[in-house]
């Protein structure tokens, strides 16, 4: 029988990323350090290809592994999967041997049947929270596991928001969320095993494995030279809930700024929210200042954990976290994606701090084009027409494009492109690849798509006040109307947007480059006979 890997059973055994994926391997590592990690179990990478191919033996292993794992989670949490009194809900997450942020699928709140909704209300006395979990489950499962068109769900959400006079779903009360959940139920009634938690879990696990072959995942692996990877693992984790009220929330944090390398954490959070709200880029989150004001003890704990993880893994960490009723939980950690400029500064600083050797710094910079690293500024751009949140550093000047097809068309004609979107999603990854810079109306600097922009070294501004007219292929920023093909300039350090074709002025970071040159000149004296695999 296939062996599942349990996380949270007190084991200190180390597991390789090739076996259970980097995300789960780091989760197990954090649990062994005694950090607050929700219990989980993992189905291995080796099952991925066989599940995708429909191998009946793999299907049997999958079913047996899920049953064994759920029994483990029930034992450590004291809850029962889908129960009407003390329900256990789980998240079903992906995890390849190398990080692929946002490219693979996740399903949250699995097990949230109508019986479980009643159990959540009984447990918490919070019906708004219970119905919010139900509608979130139906929305996510229908898209990921059933492949249903999201348009009817979006239409129902818009209708109820409008009827309630609300601005967004976060303002809906308990009764409105119940109506929304029941409307979603009607949309999936013929397709979704919404009252059978075991069937929900099996469908979610299959979908996460199959997301390995999604168009965006395949495109990302081609661009990042990851086509040697064998598949994704599936991690099933007990849910902790950031949507239980104003002392709960979800967020993403970096131990240092991945855009410019500054030695200062970057923390984004949304209160009364789940993690998908933050990483999807659909909502512009709050900053660390809001967390300090609302939950100062949690803010201190979060900074302490960031520093500890950075020391443990000897690199800048990107974590996802949830706060449930004032308690901090860490859901994942990984080496942060960073711009080339940040990569150089971080390598220099880590050497100075004694966390890594110059030889290790050279290894980490092996895939960075050092000659391309500059500190850029705009000259003669005039006054900015708008400001947003700086998500990835650098300067870009190009013609405006409003979708991936437009970006590819303009780039194919030989022009630099600024890709403008209402929000960034990882479905736009092909557009990122041809764009010189990225500009969005909503989203946060810690969203998955912003991570990809940084990894690609693309200047990026999010949360900018843009009104799009998709049918006319134009957008308005303040008083300025921008047609597709118009020239724009963006400053990814200041978060500023300018009309026209500004001039880029470049300076080299001479001190850091000089240190890099000293390392390289002495590398042959220190190089070991063998090296670990590159983390490029």
ABEGO torsion letter per residue (X at the ends): XBBBBBBGAGBABBBBAAAAEAAAAAAAAAAAAGBBBBBBBBBBAAAAAAAAAGBAAAAAAAAAAAAAAAAAAAAAAGBBBGBAABBBBBBBBBEBABBBBGABBBBBGBGBBAAAAAAAAAAAGBAAAAAAAAAAAAAAAAAAAAGBBAAAAAAAAAAAAAAAGBABAAABBAAAAAAAAAAAAAAAAAABBAABAAAAAAAAAAAAAAAAABAAAAAAAAAAGAAABAEBBBBBBBBBBAAAEAABEBBBBBABBAAAGBBBBBBBBBBGBBAAAAAAGABBBBBAAAAAAABAAAAAAAAAAAAAAAAAAGBBBBBBBBBBGGBBBBABBBBBBBBAAAAAAAAAAAAAAGABBAAAAAAAAAABBAAABBBBBBBGAEBBABBBBBABBEBBBBBBBABAAAAAAAAAAGBBBBBBBABBBAAAAAAAAABABBBBABEBAABAAAAAAAAAGBBBBBGBBBBBBAAAGBBBBEABBBBBGBBBBBBAAAGBBBBEBBBBBBBBBAAAAAAAAAAAAAAAAABBABBBBBAX
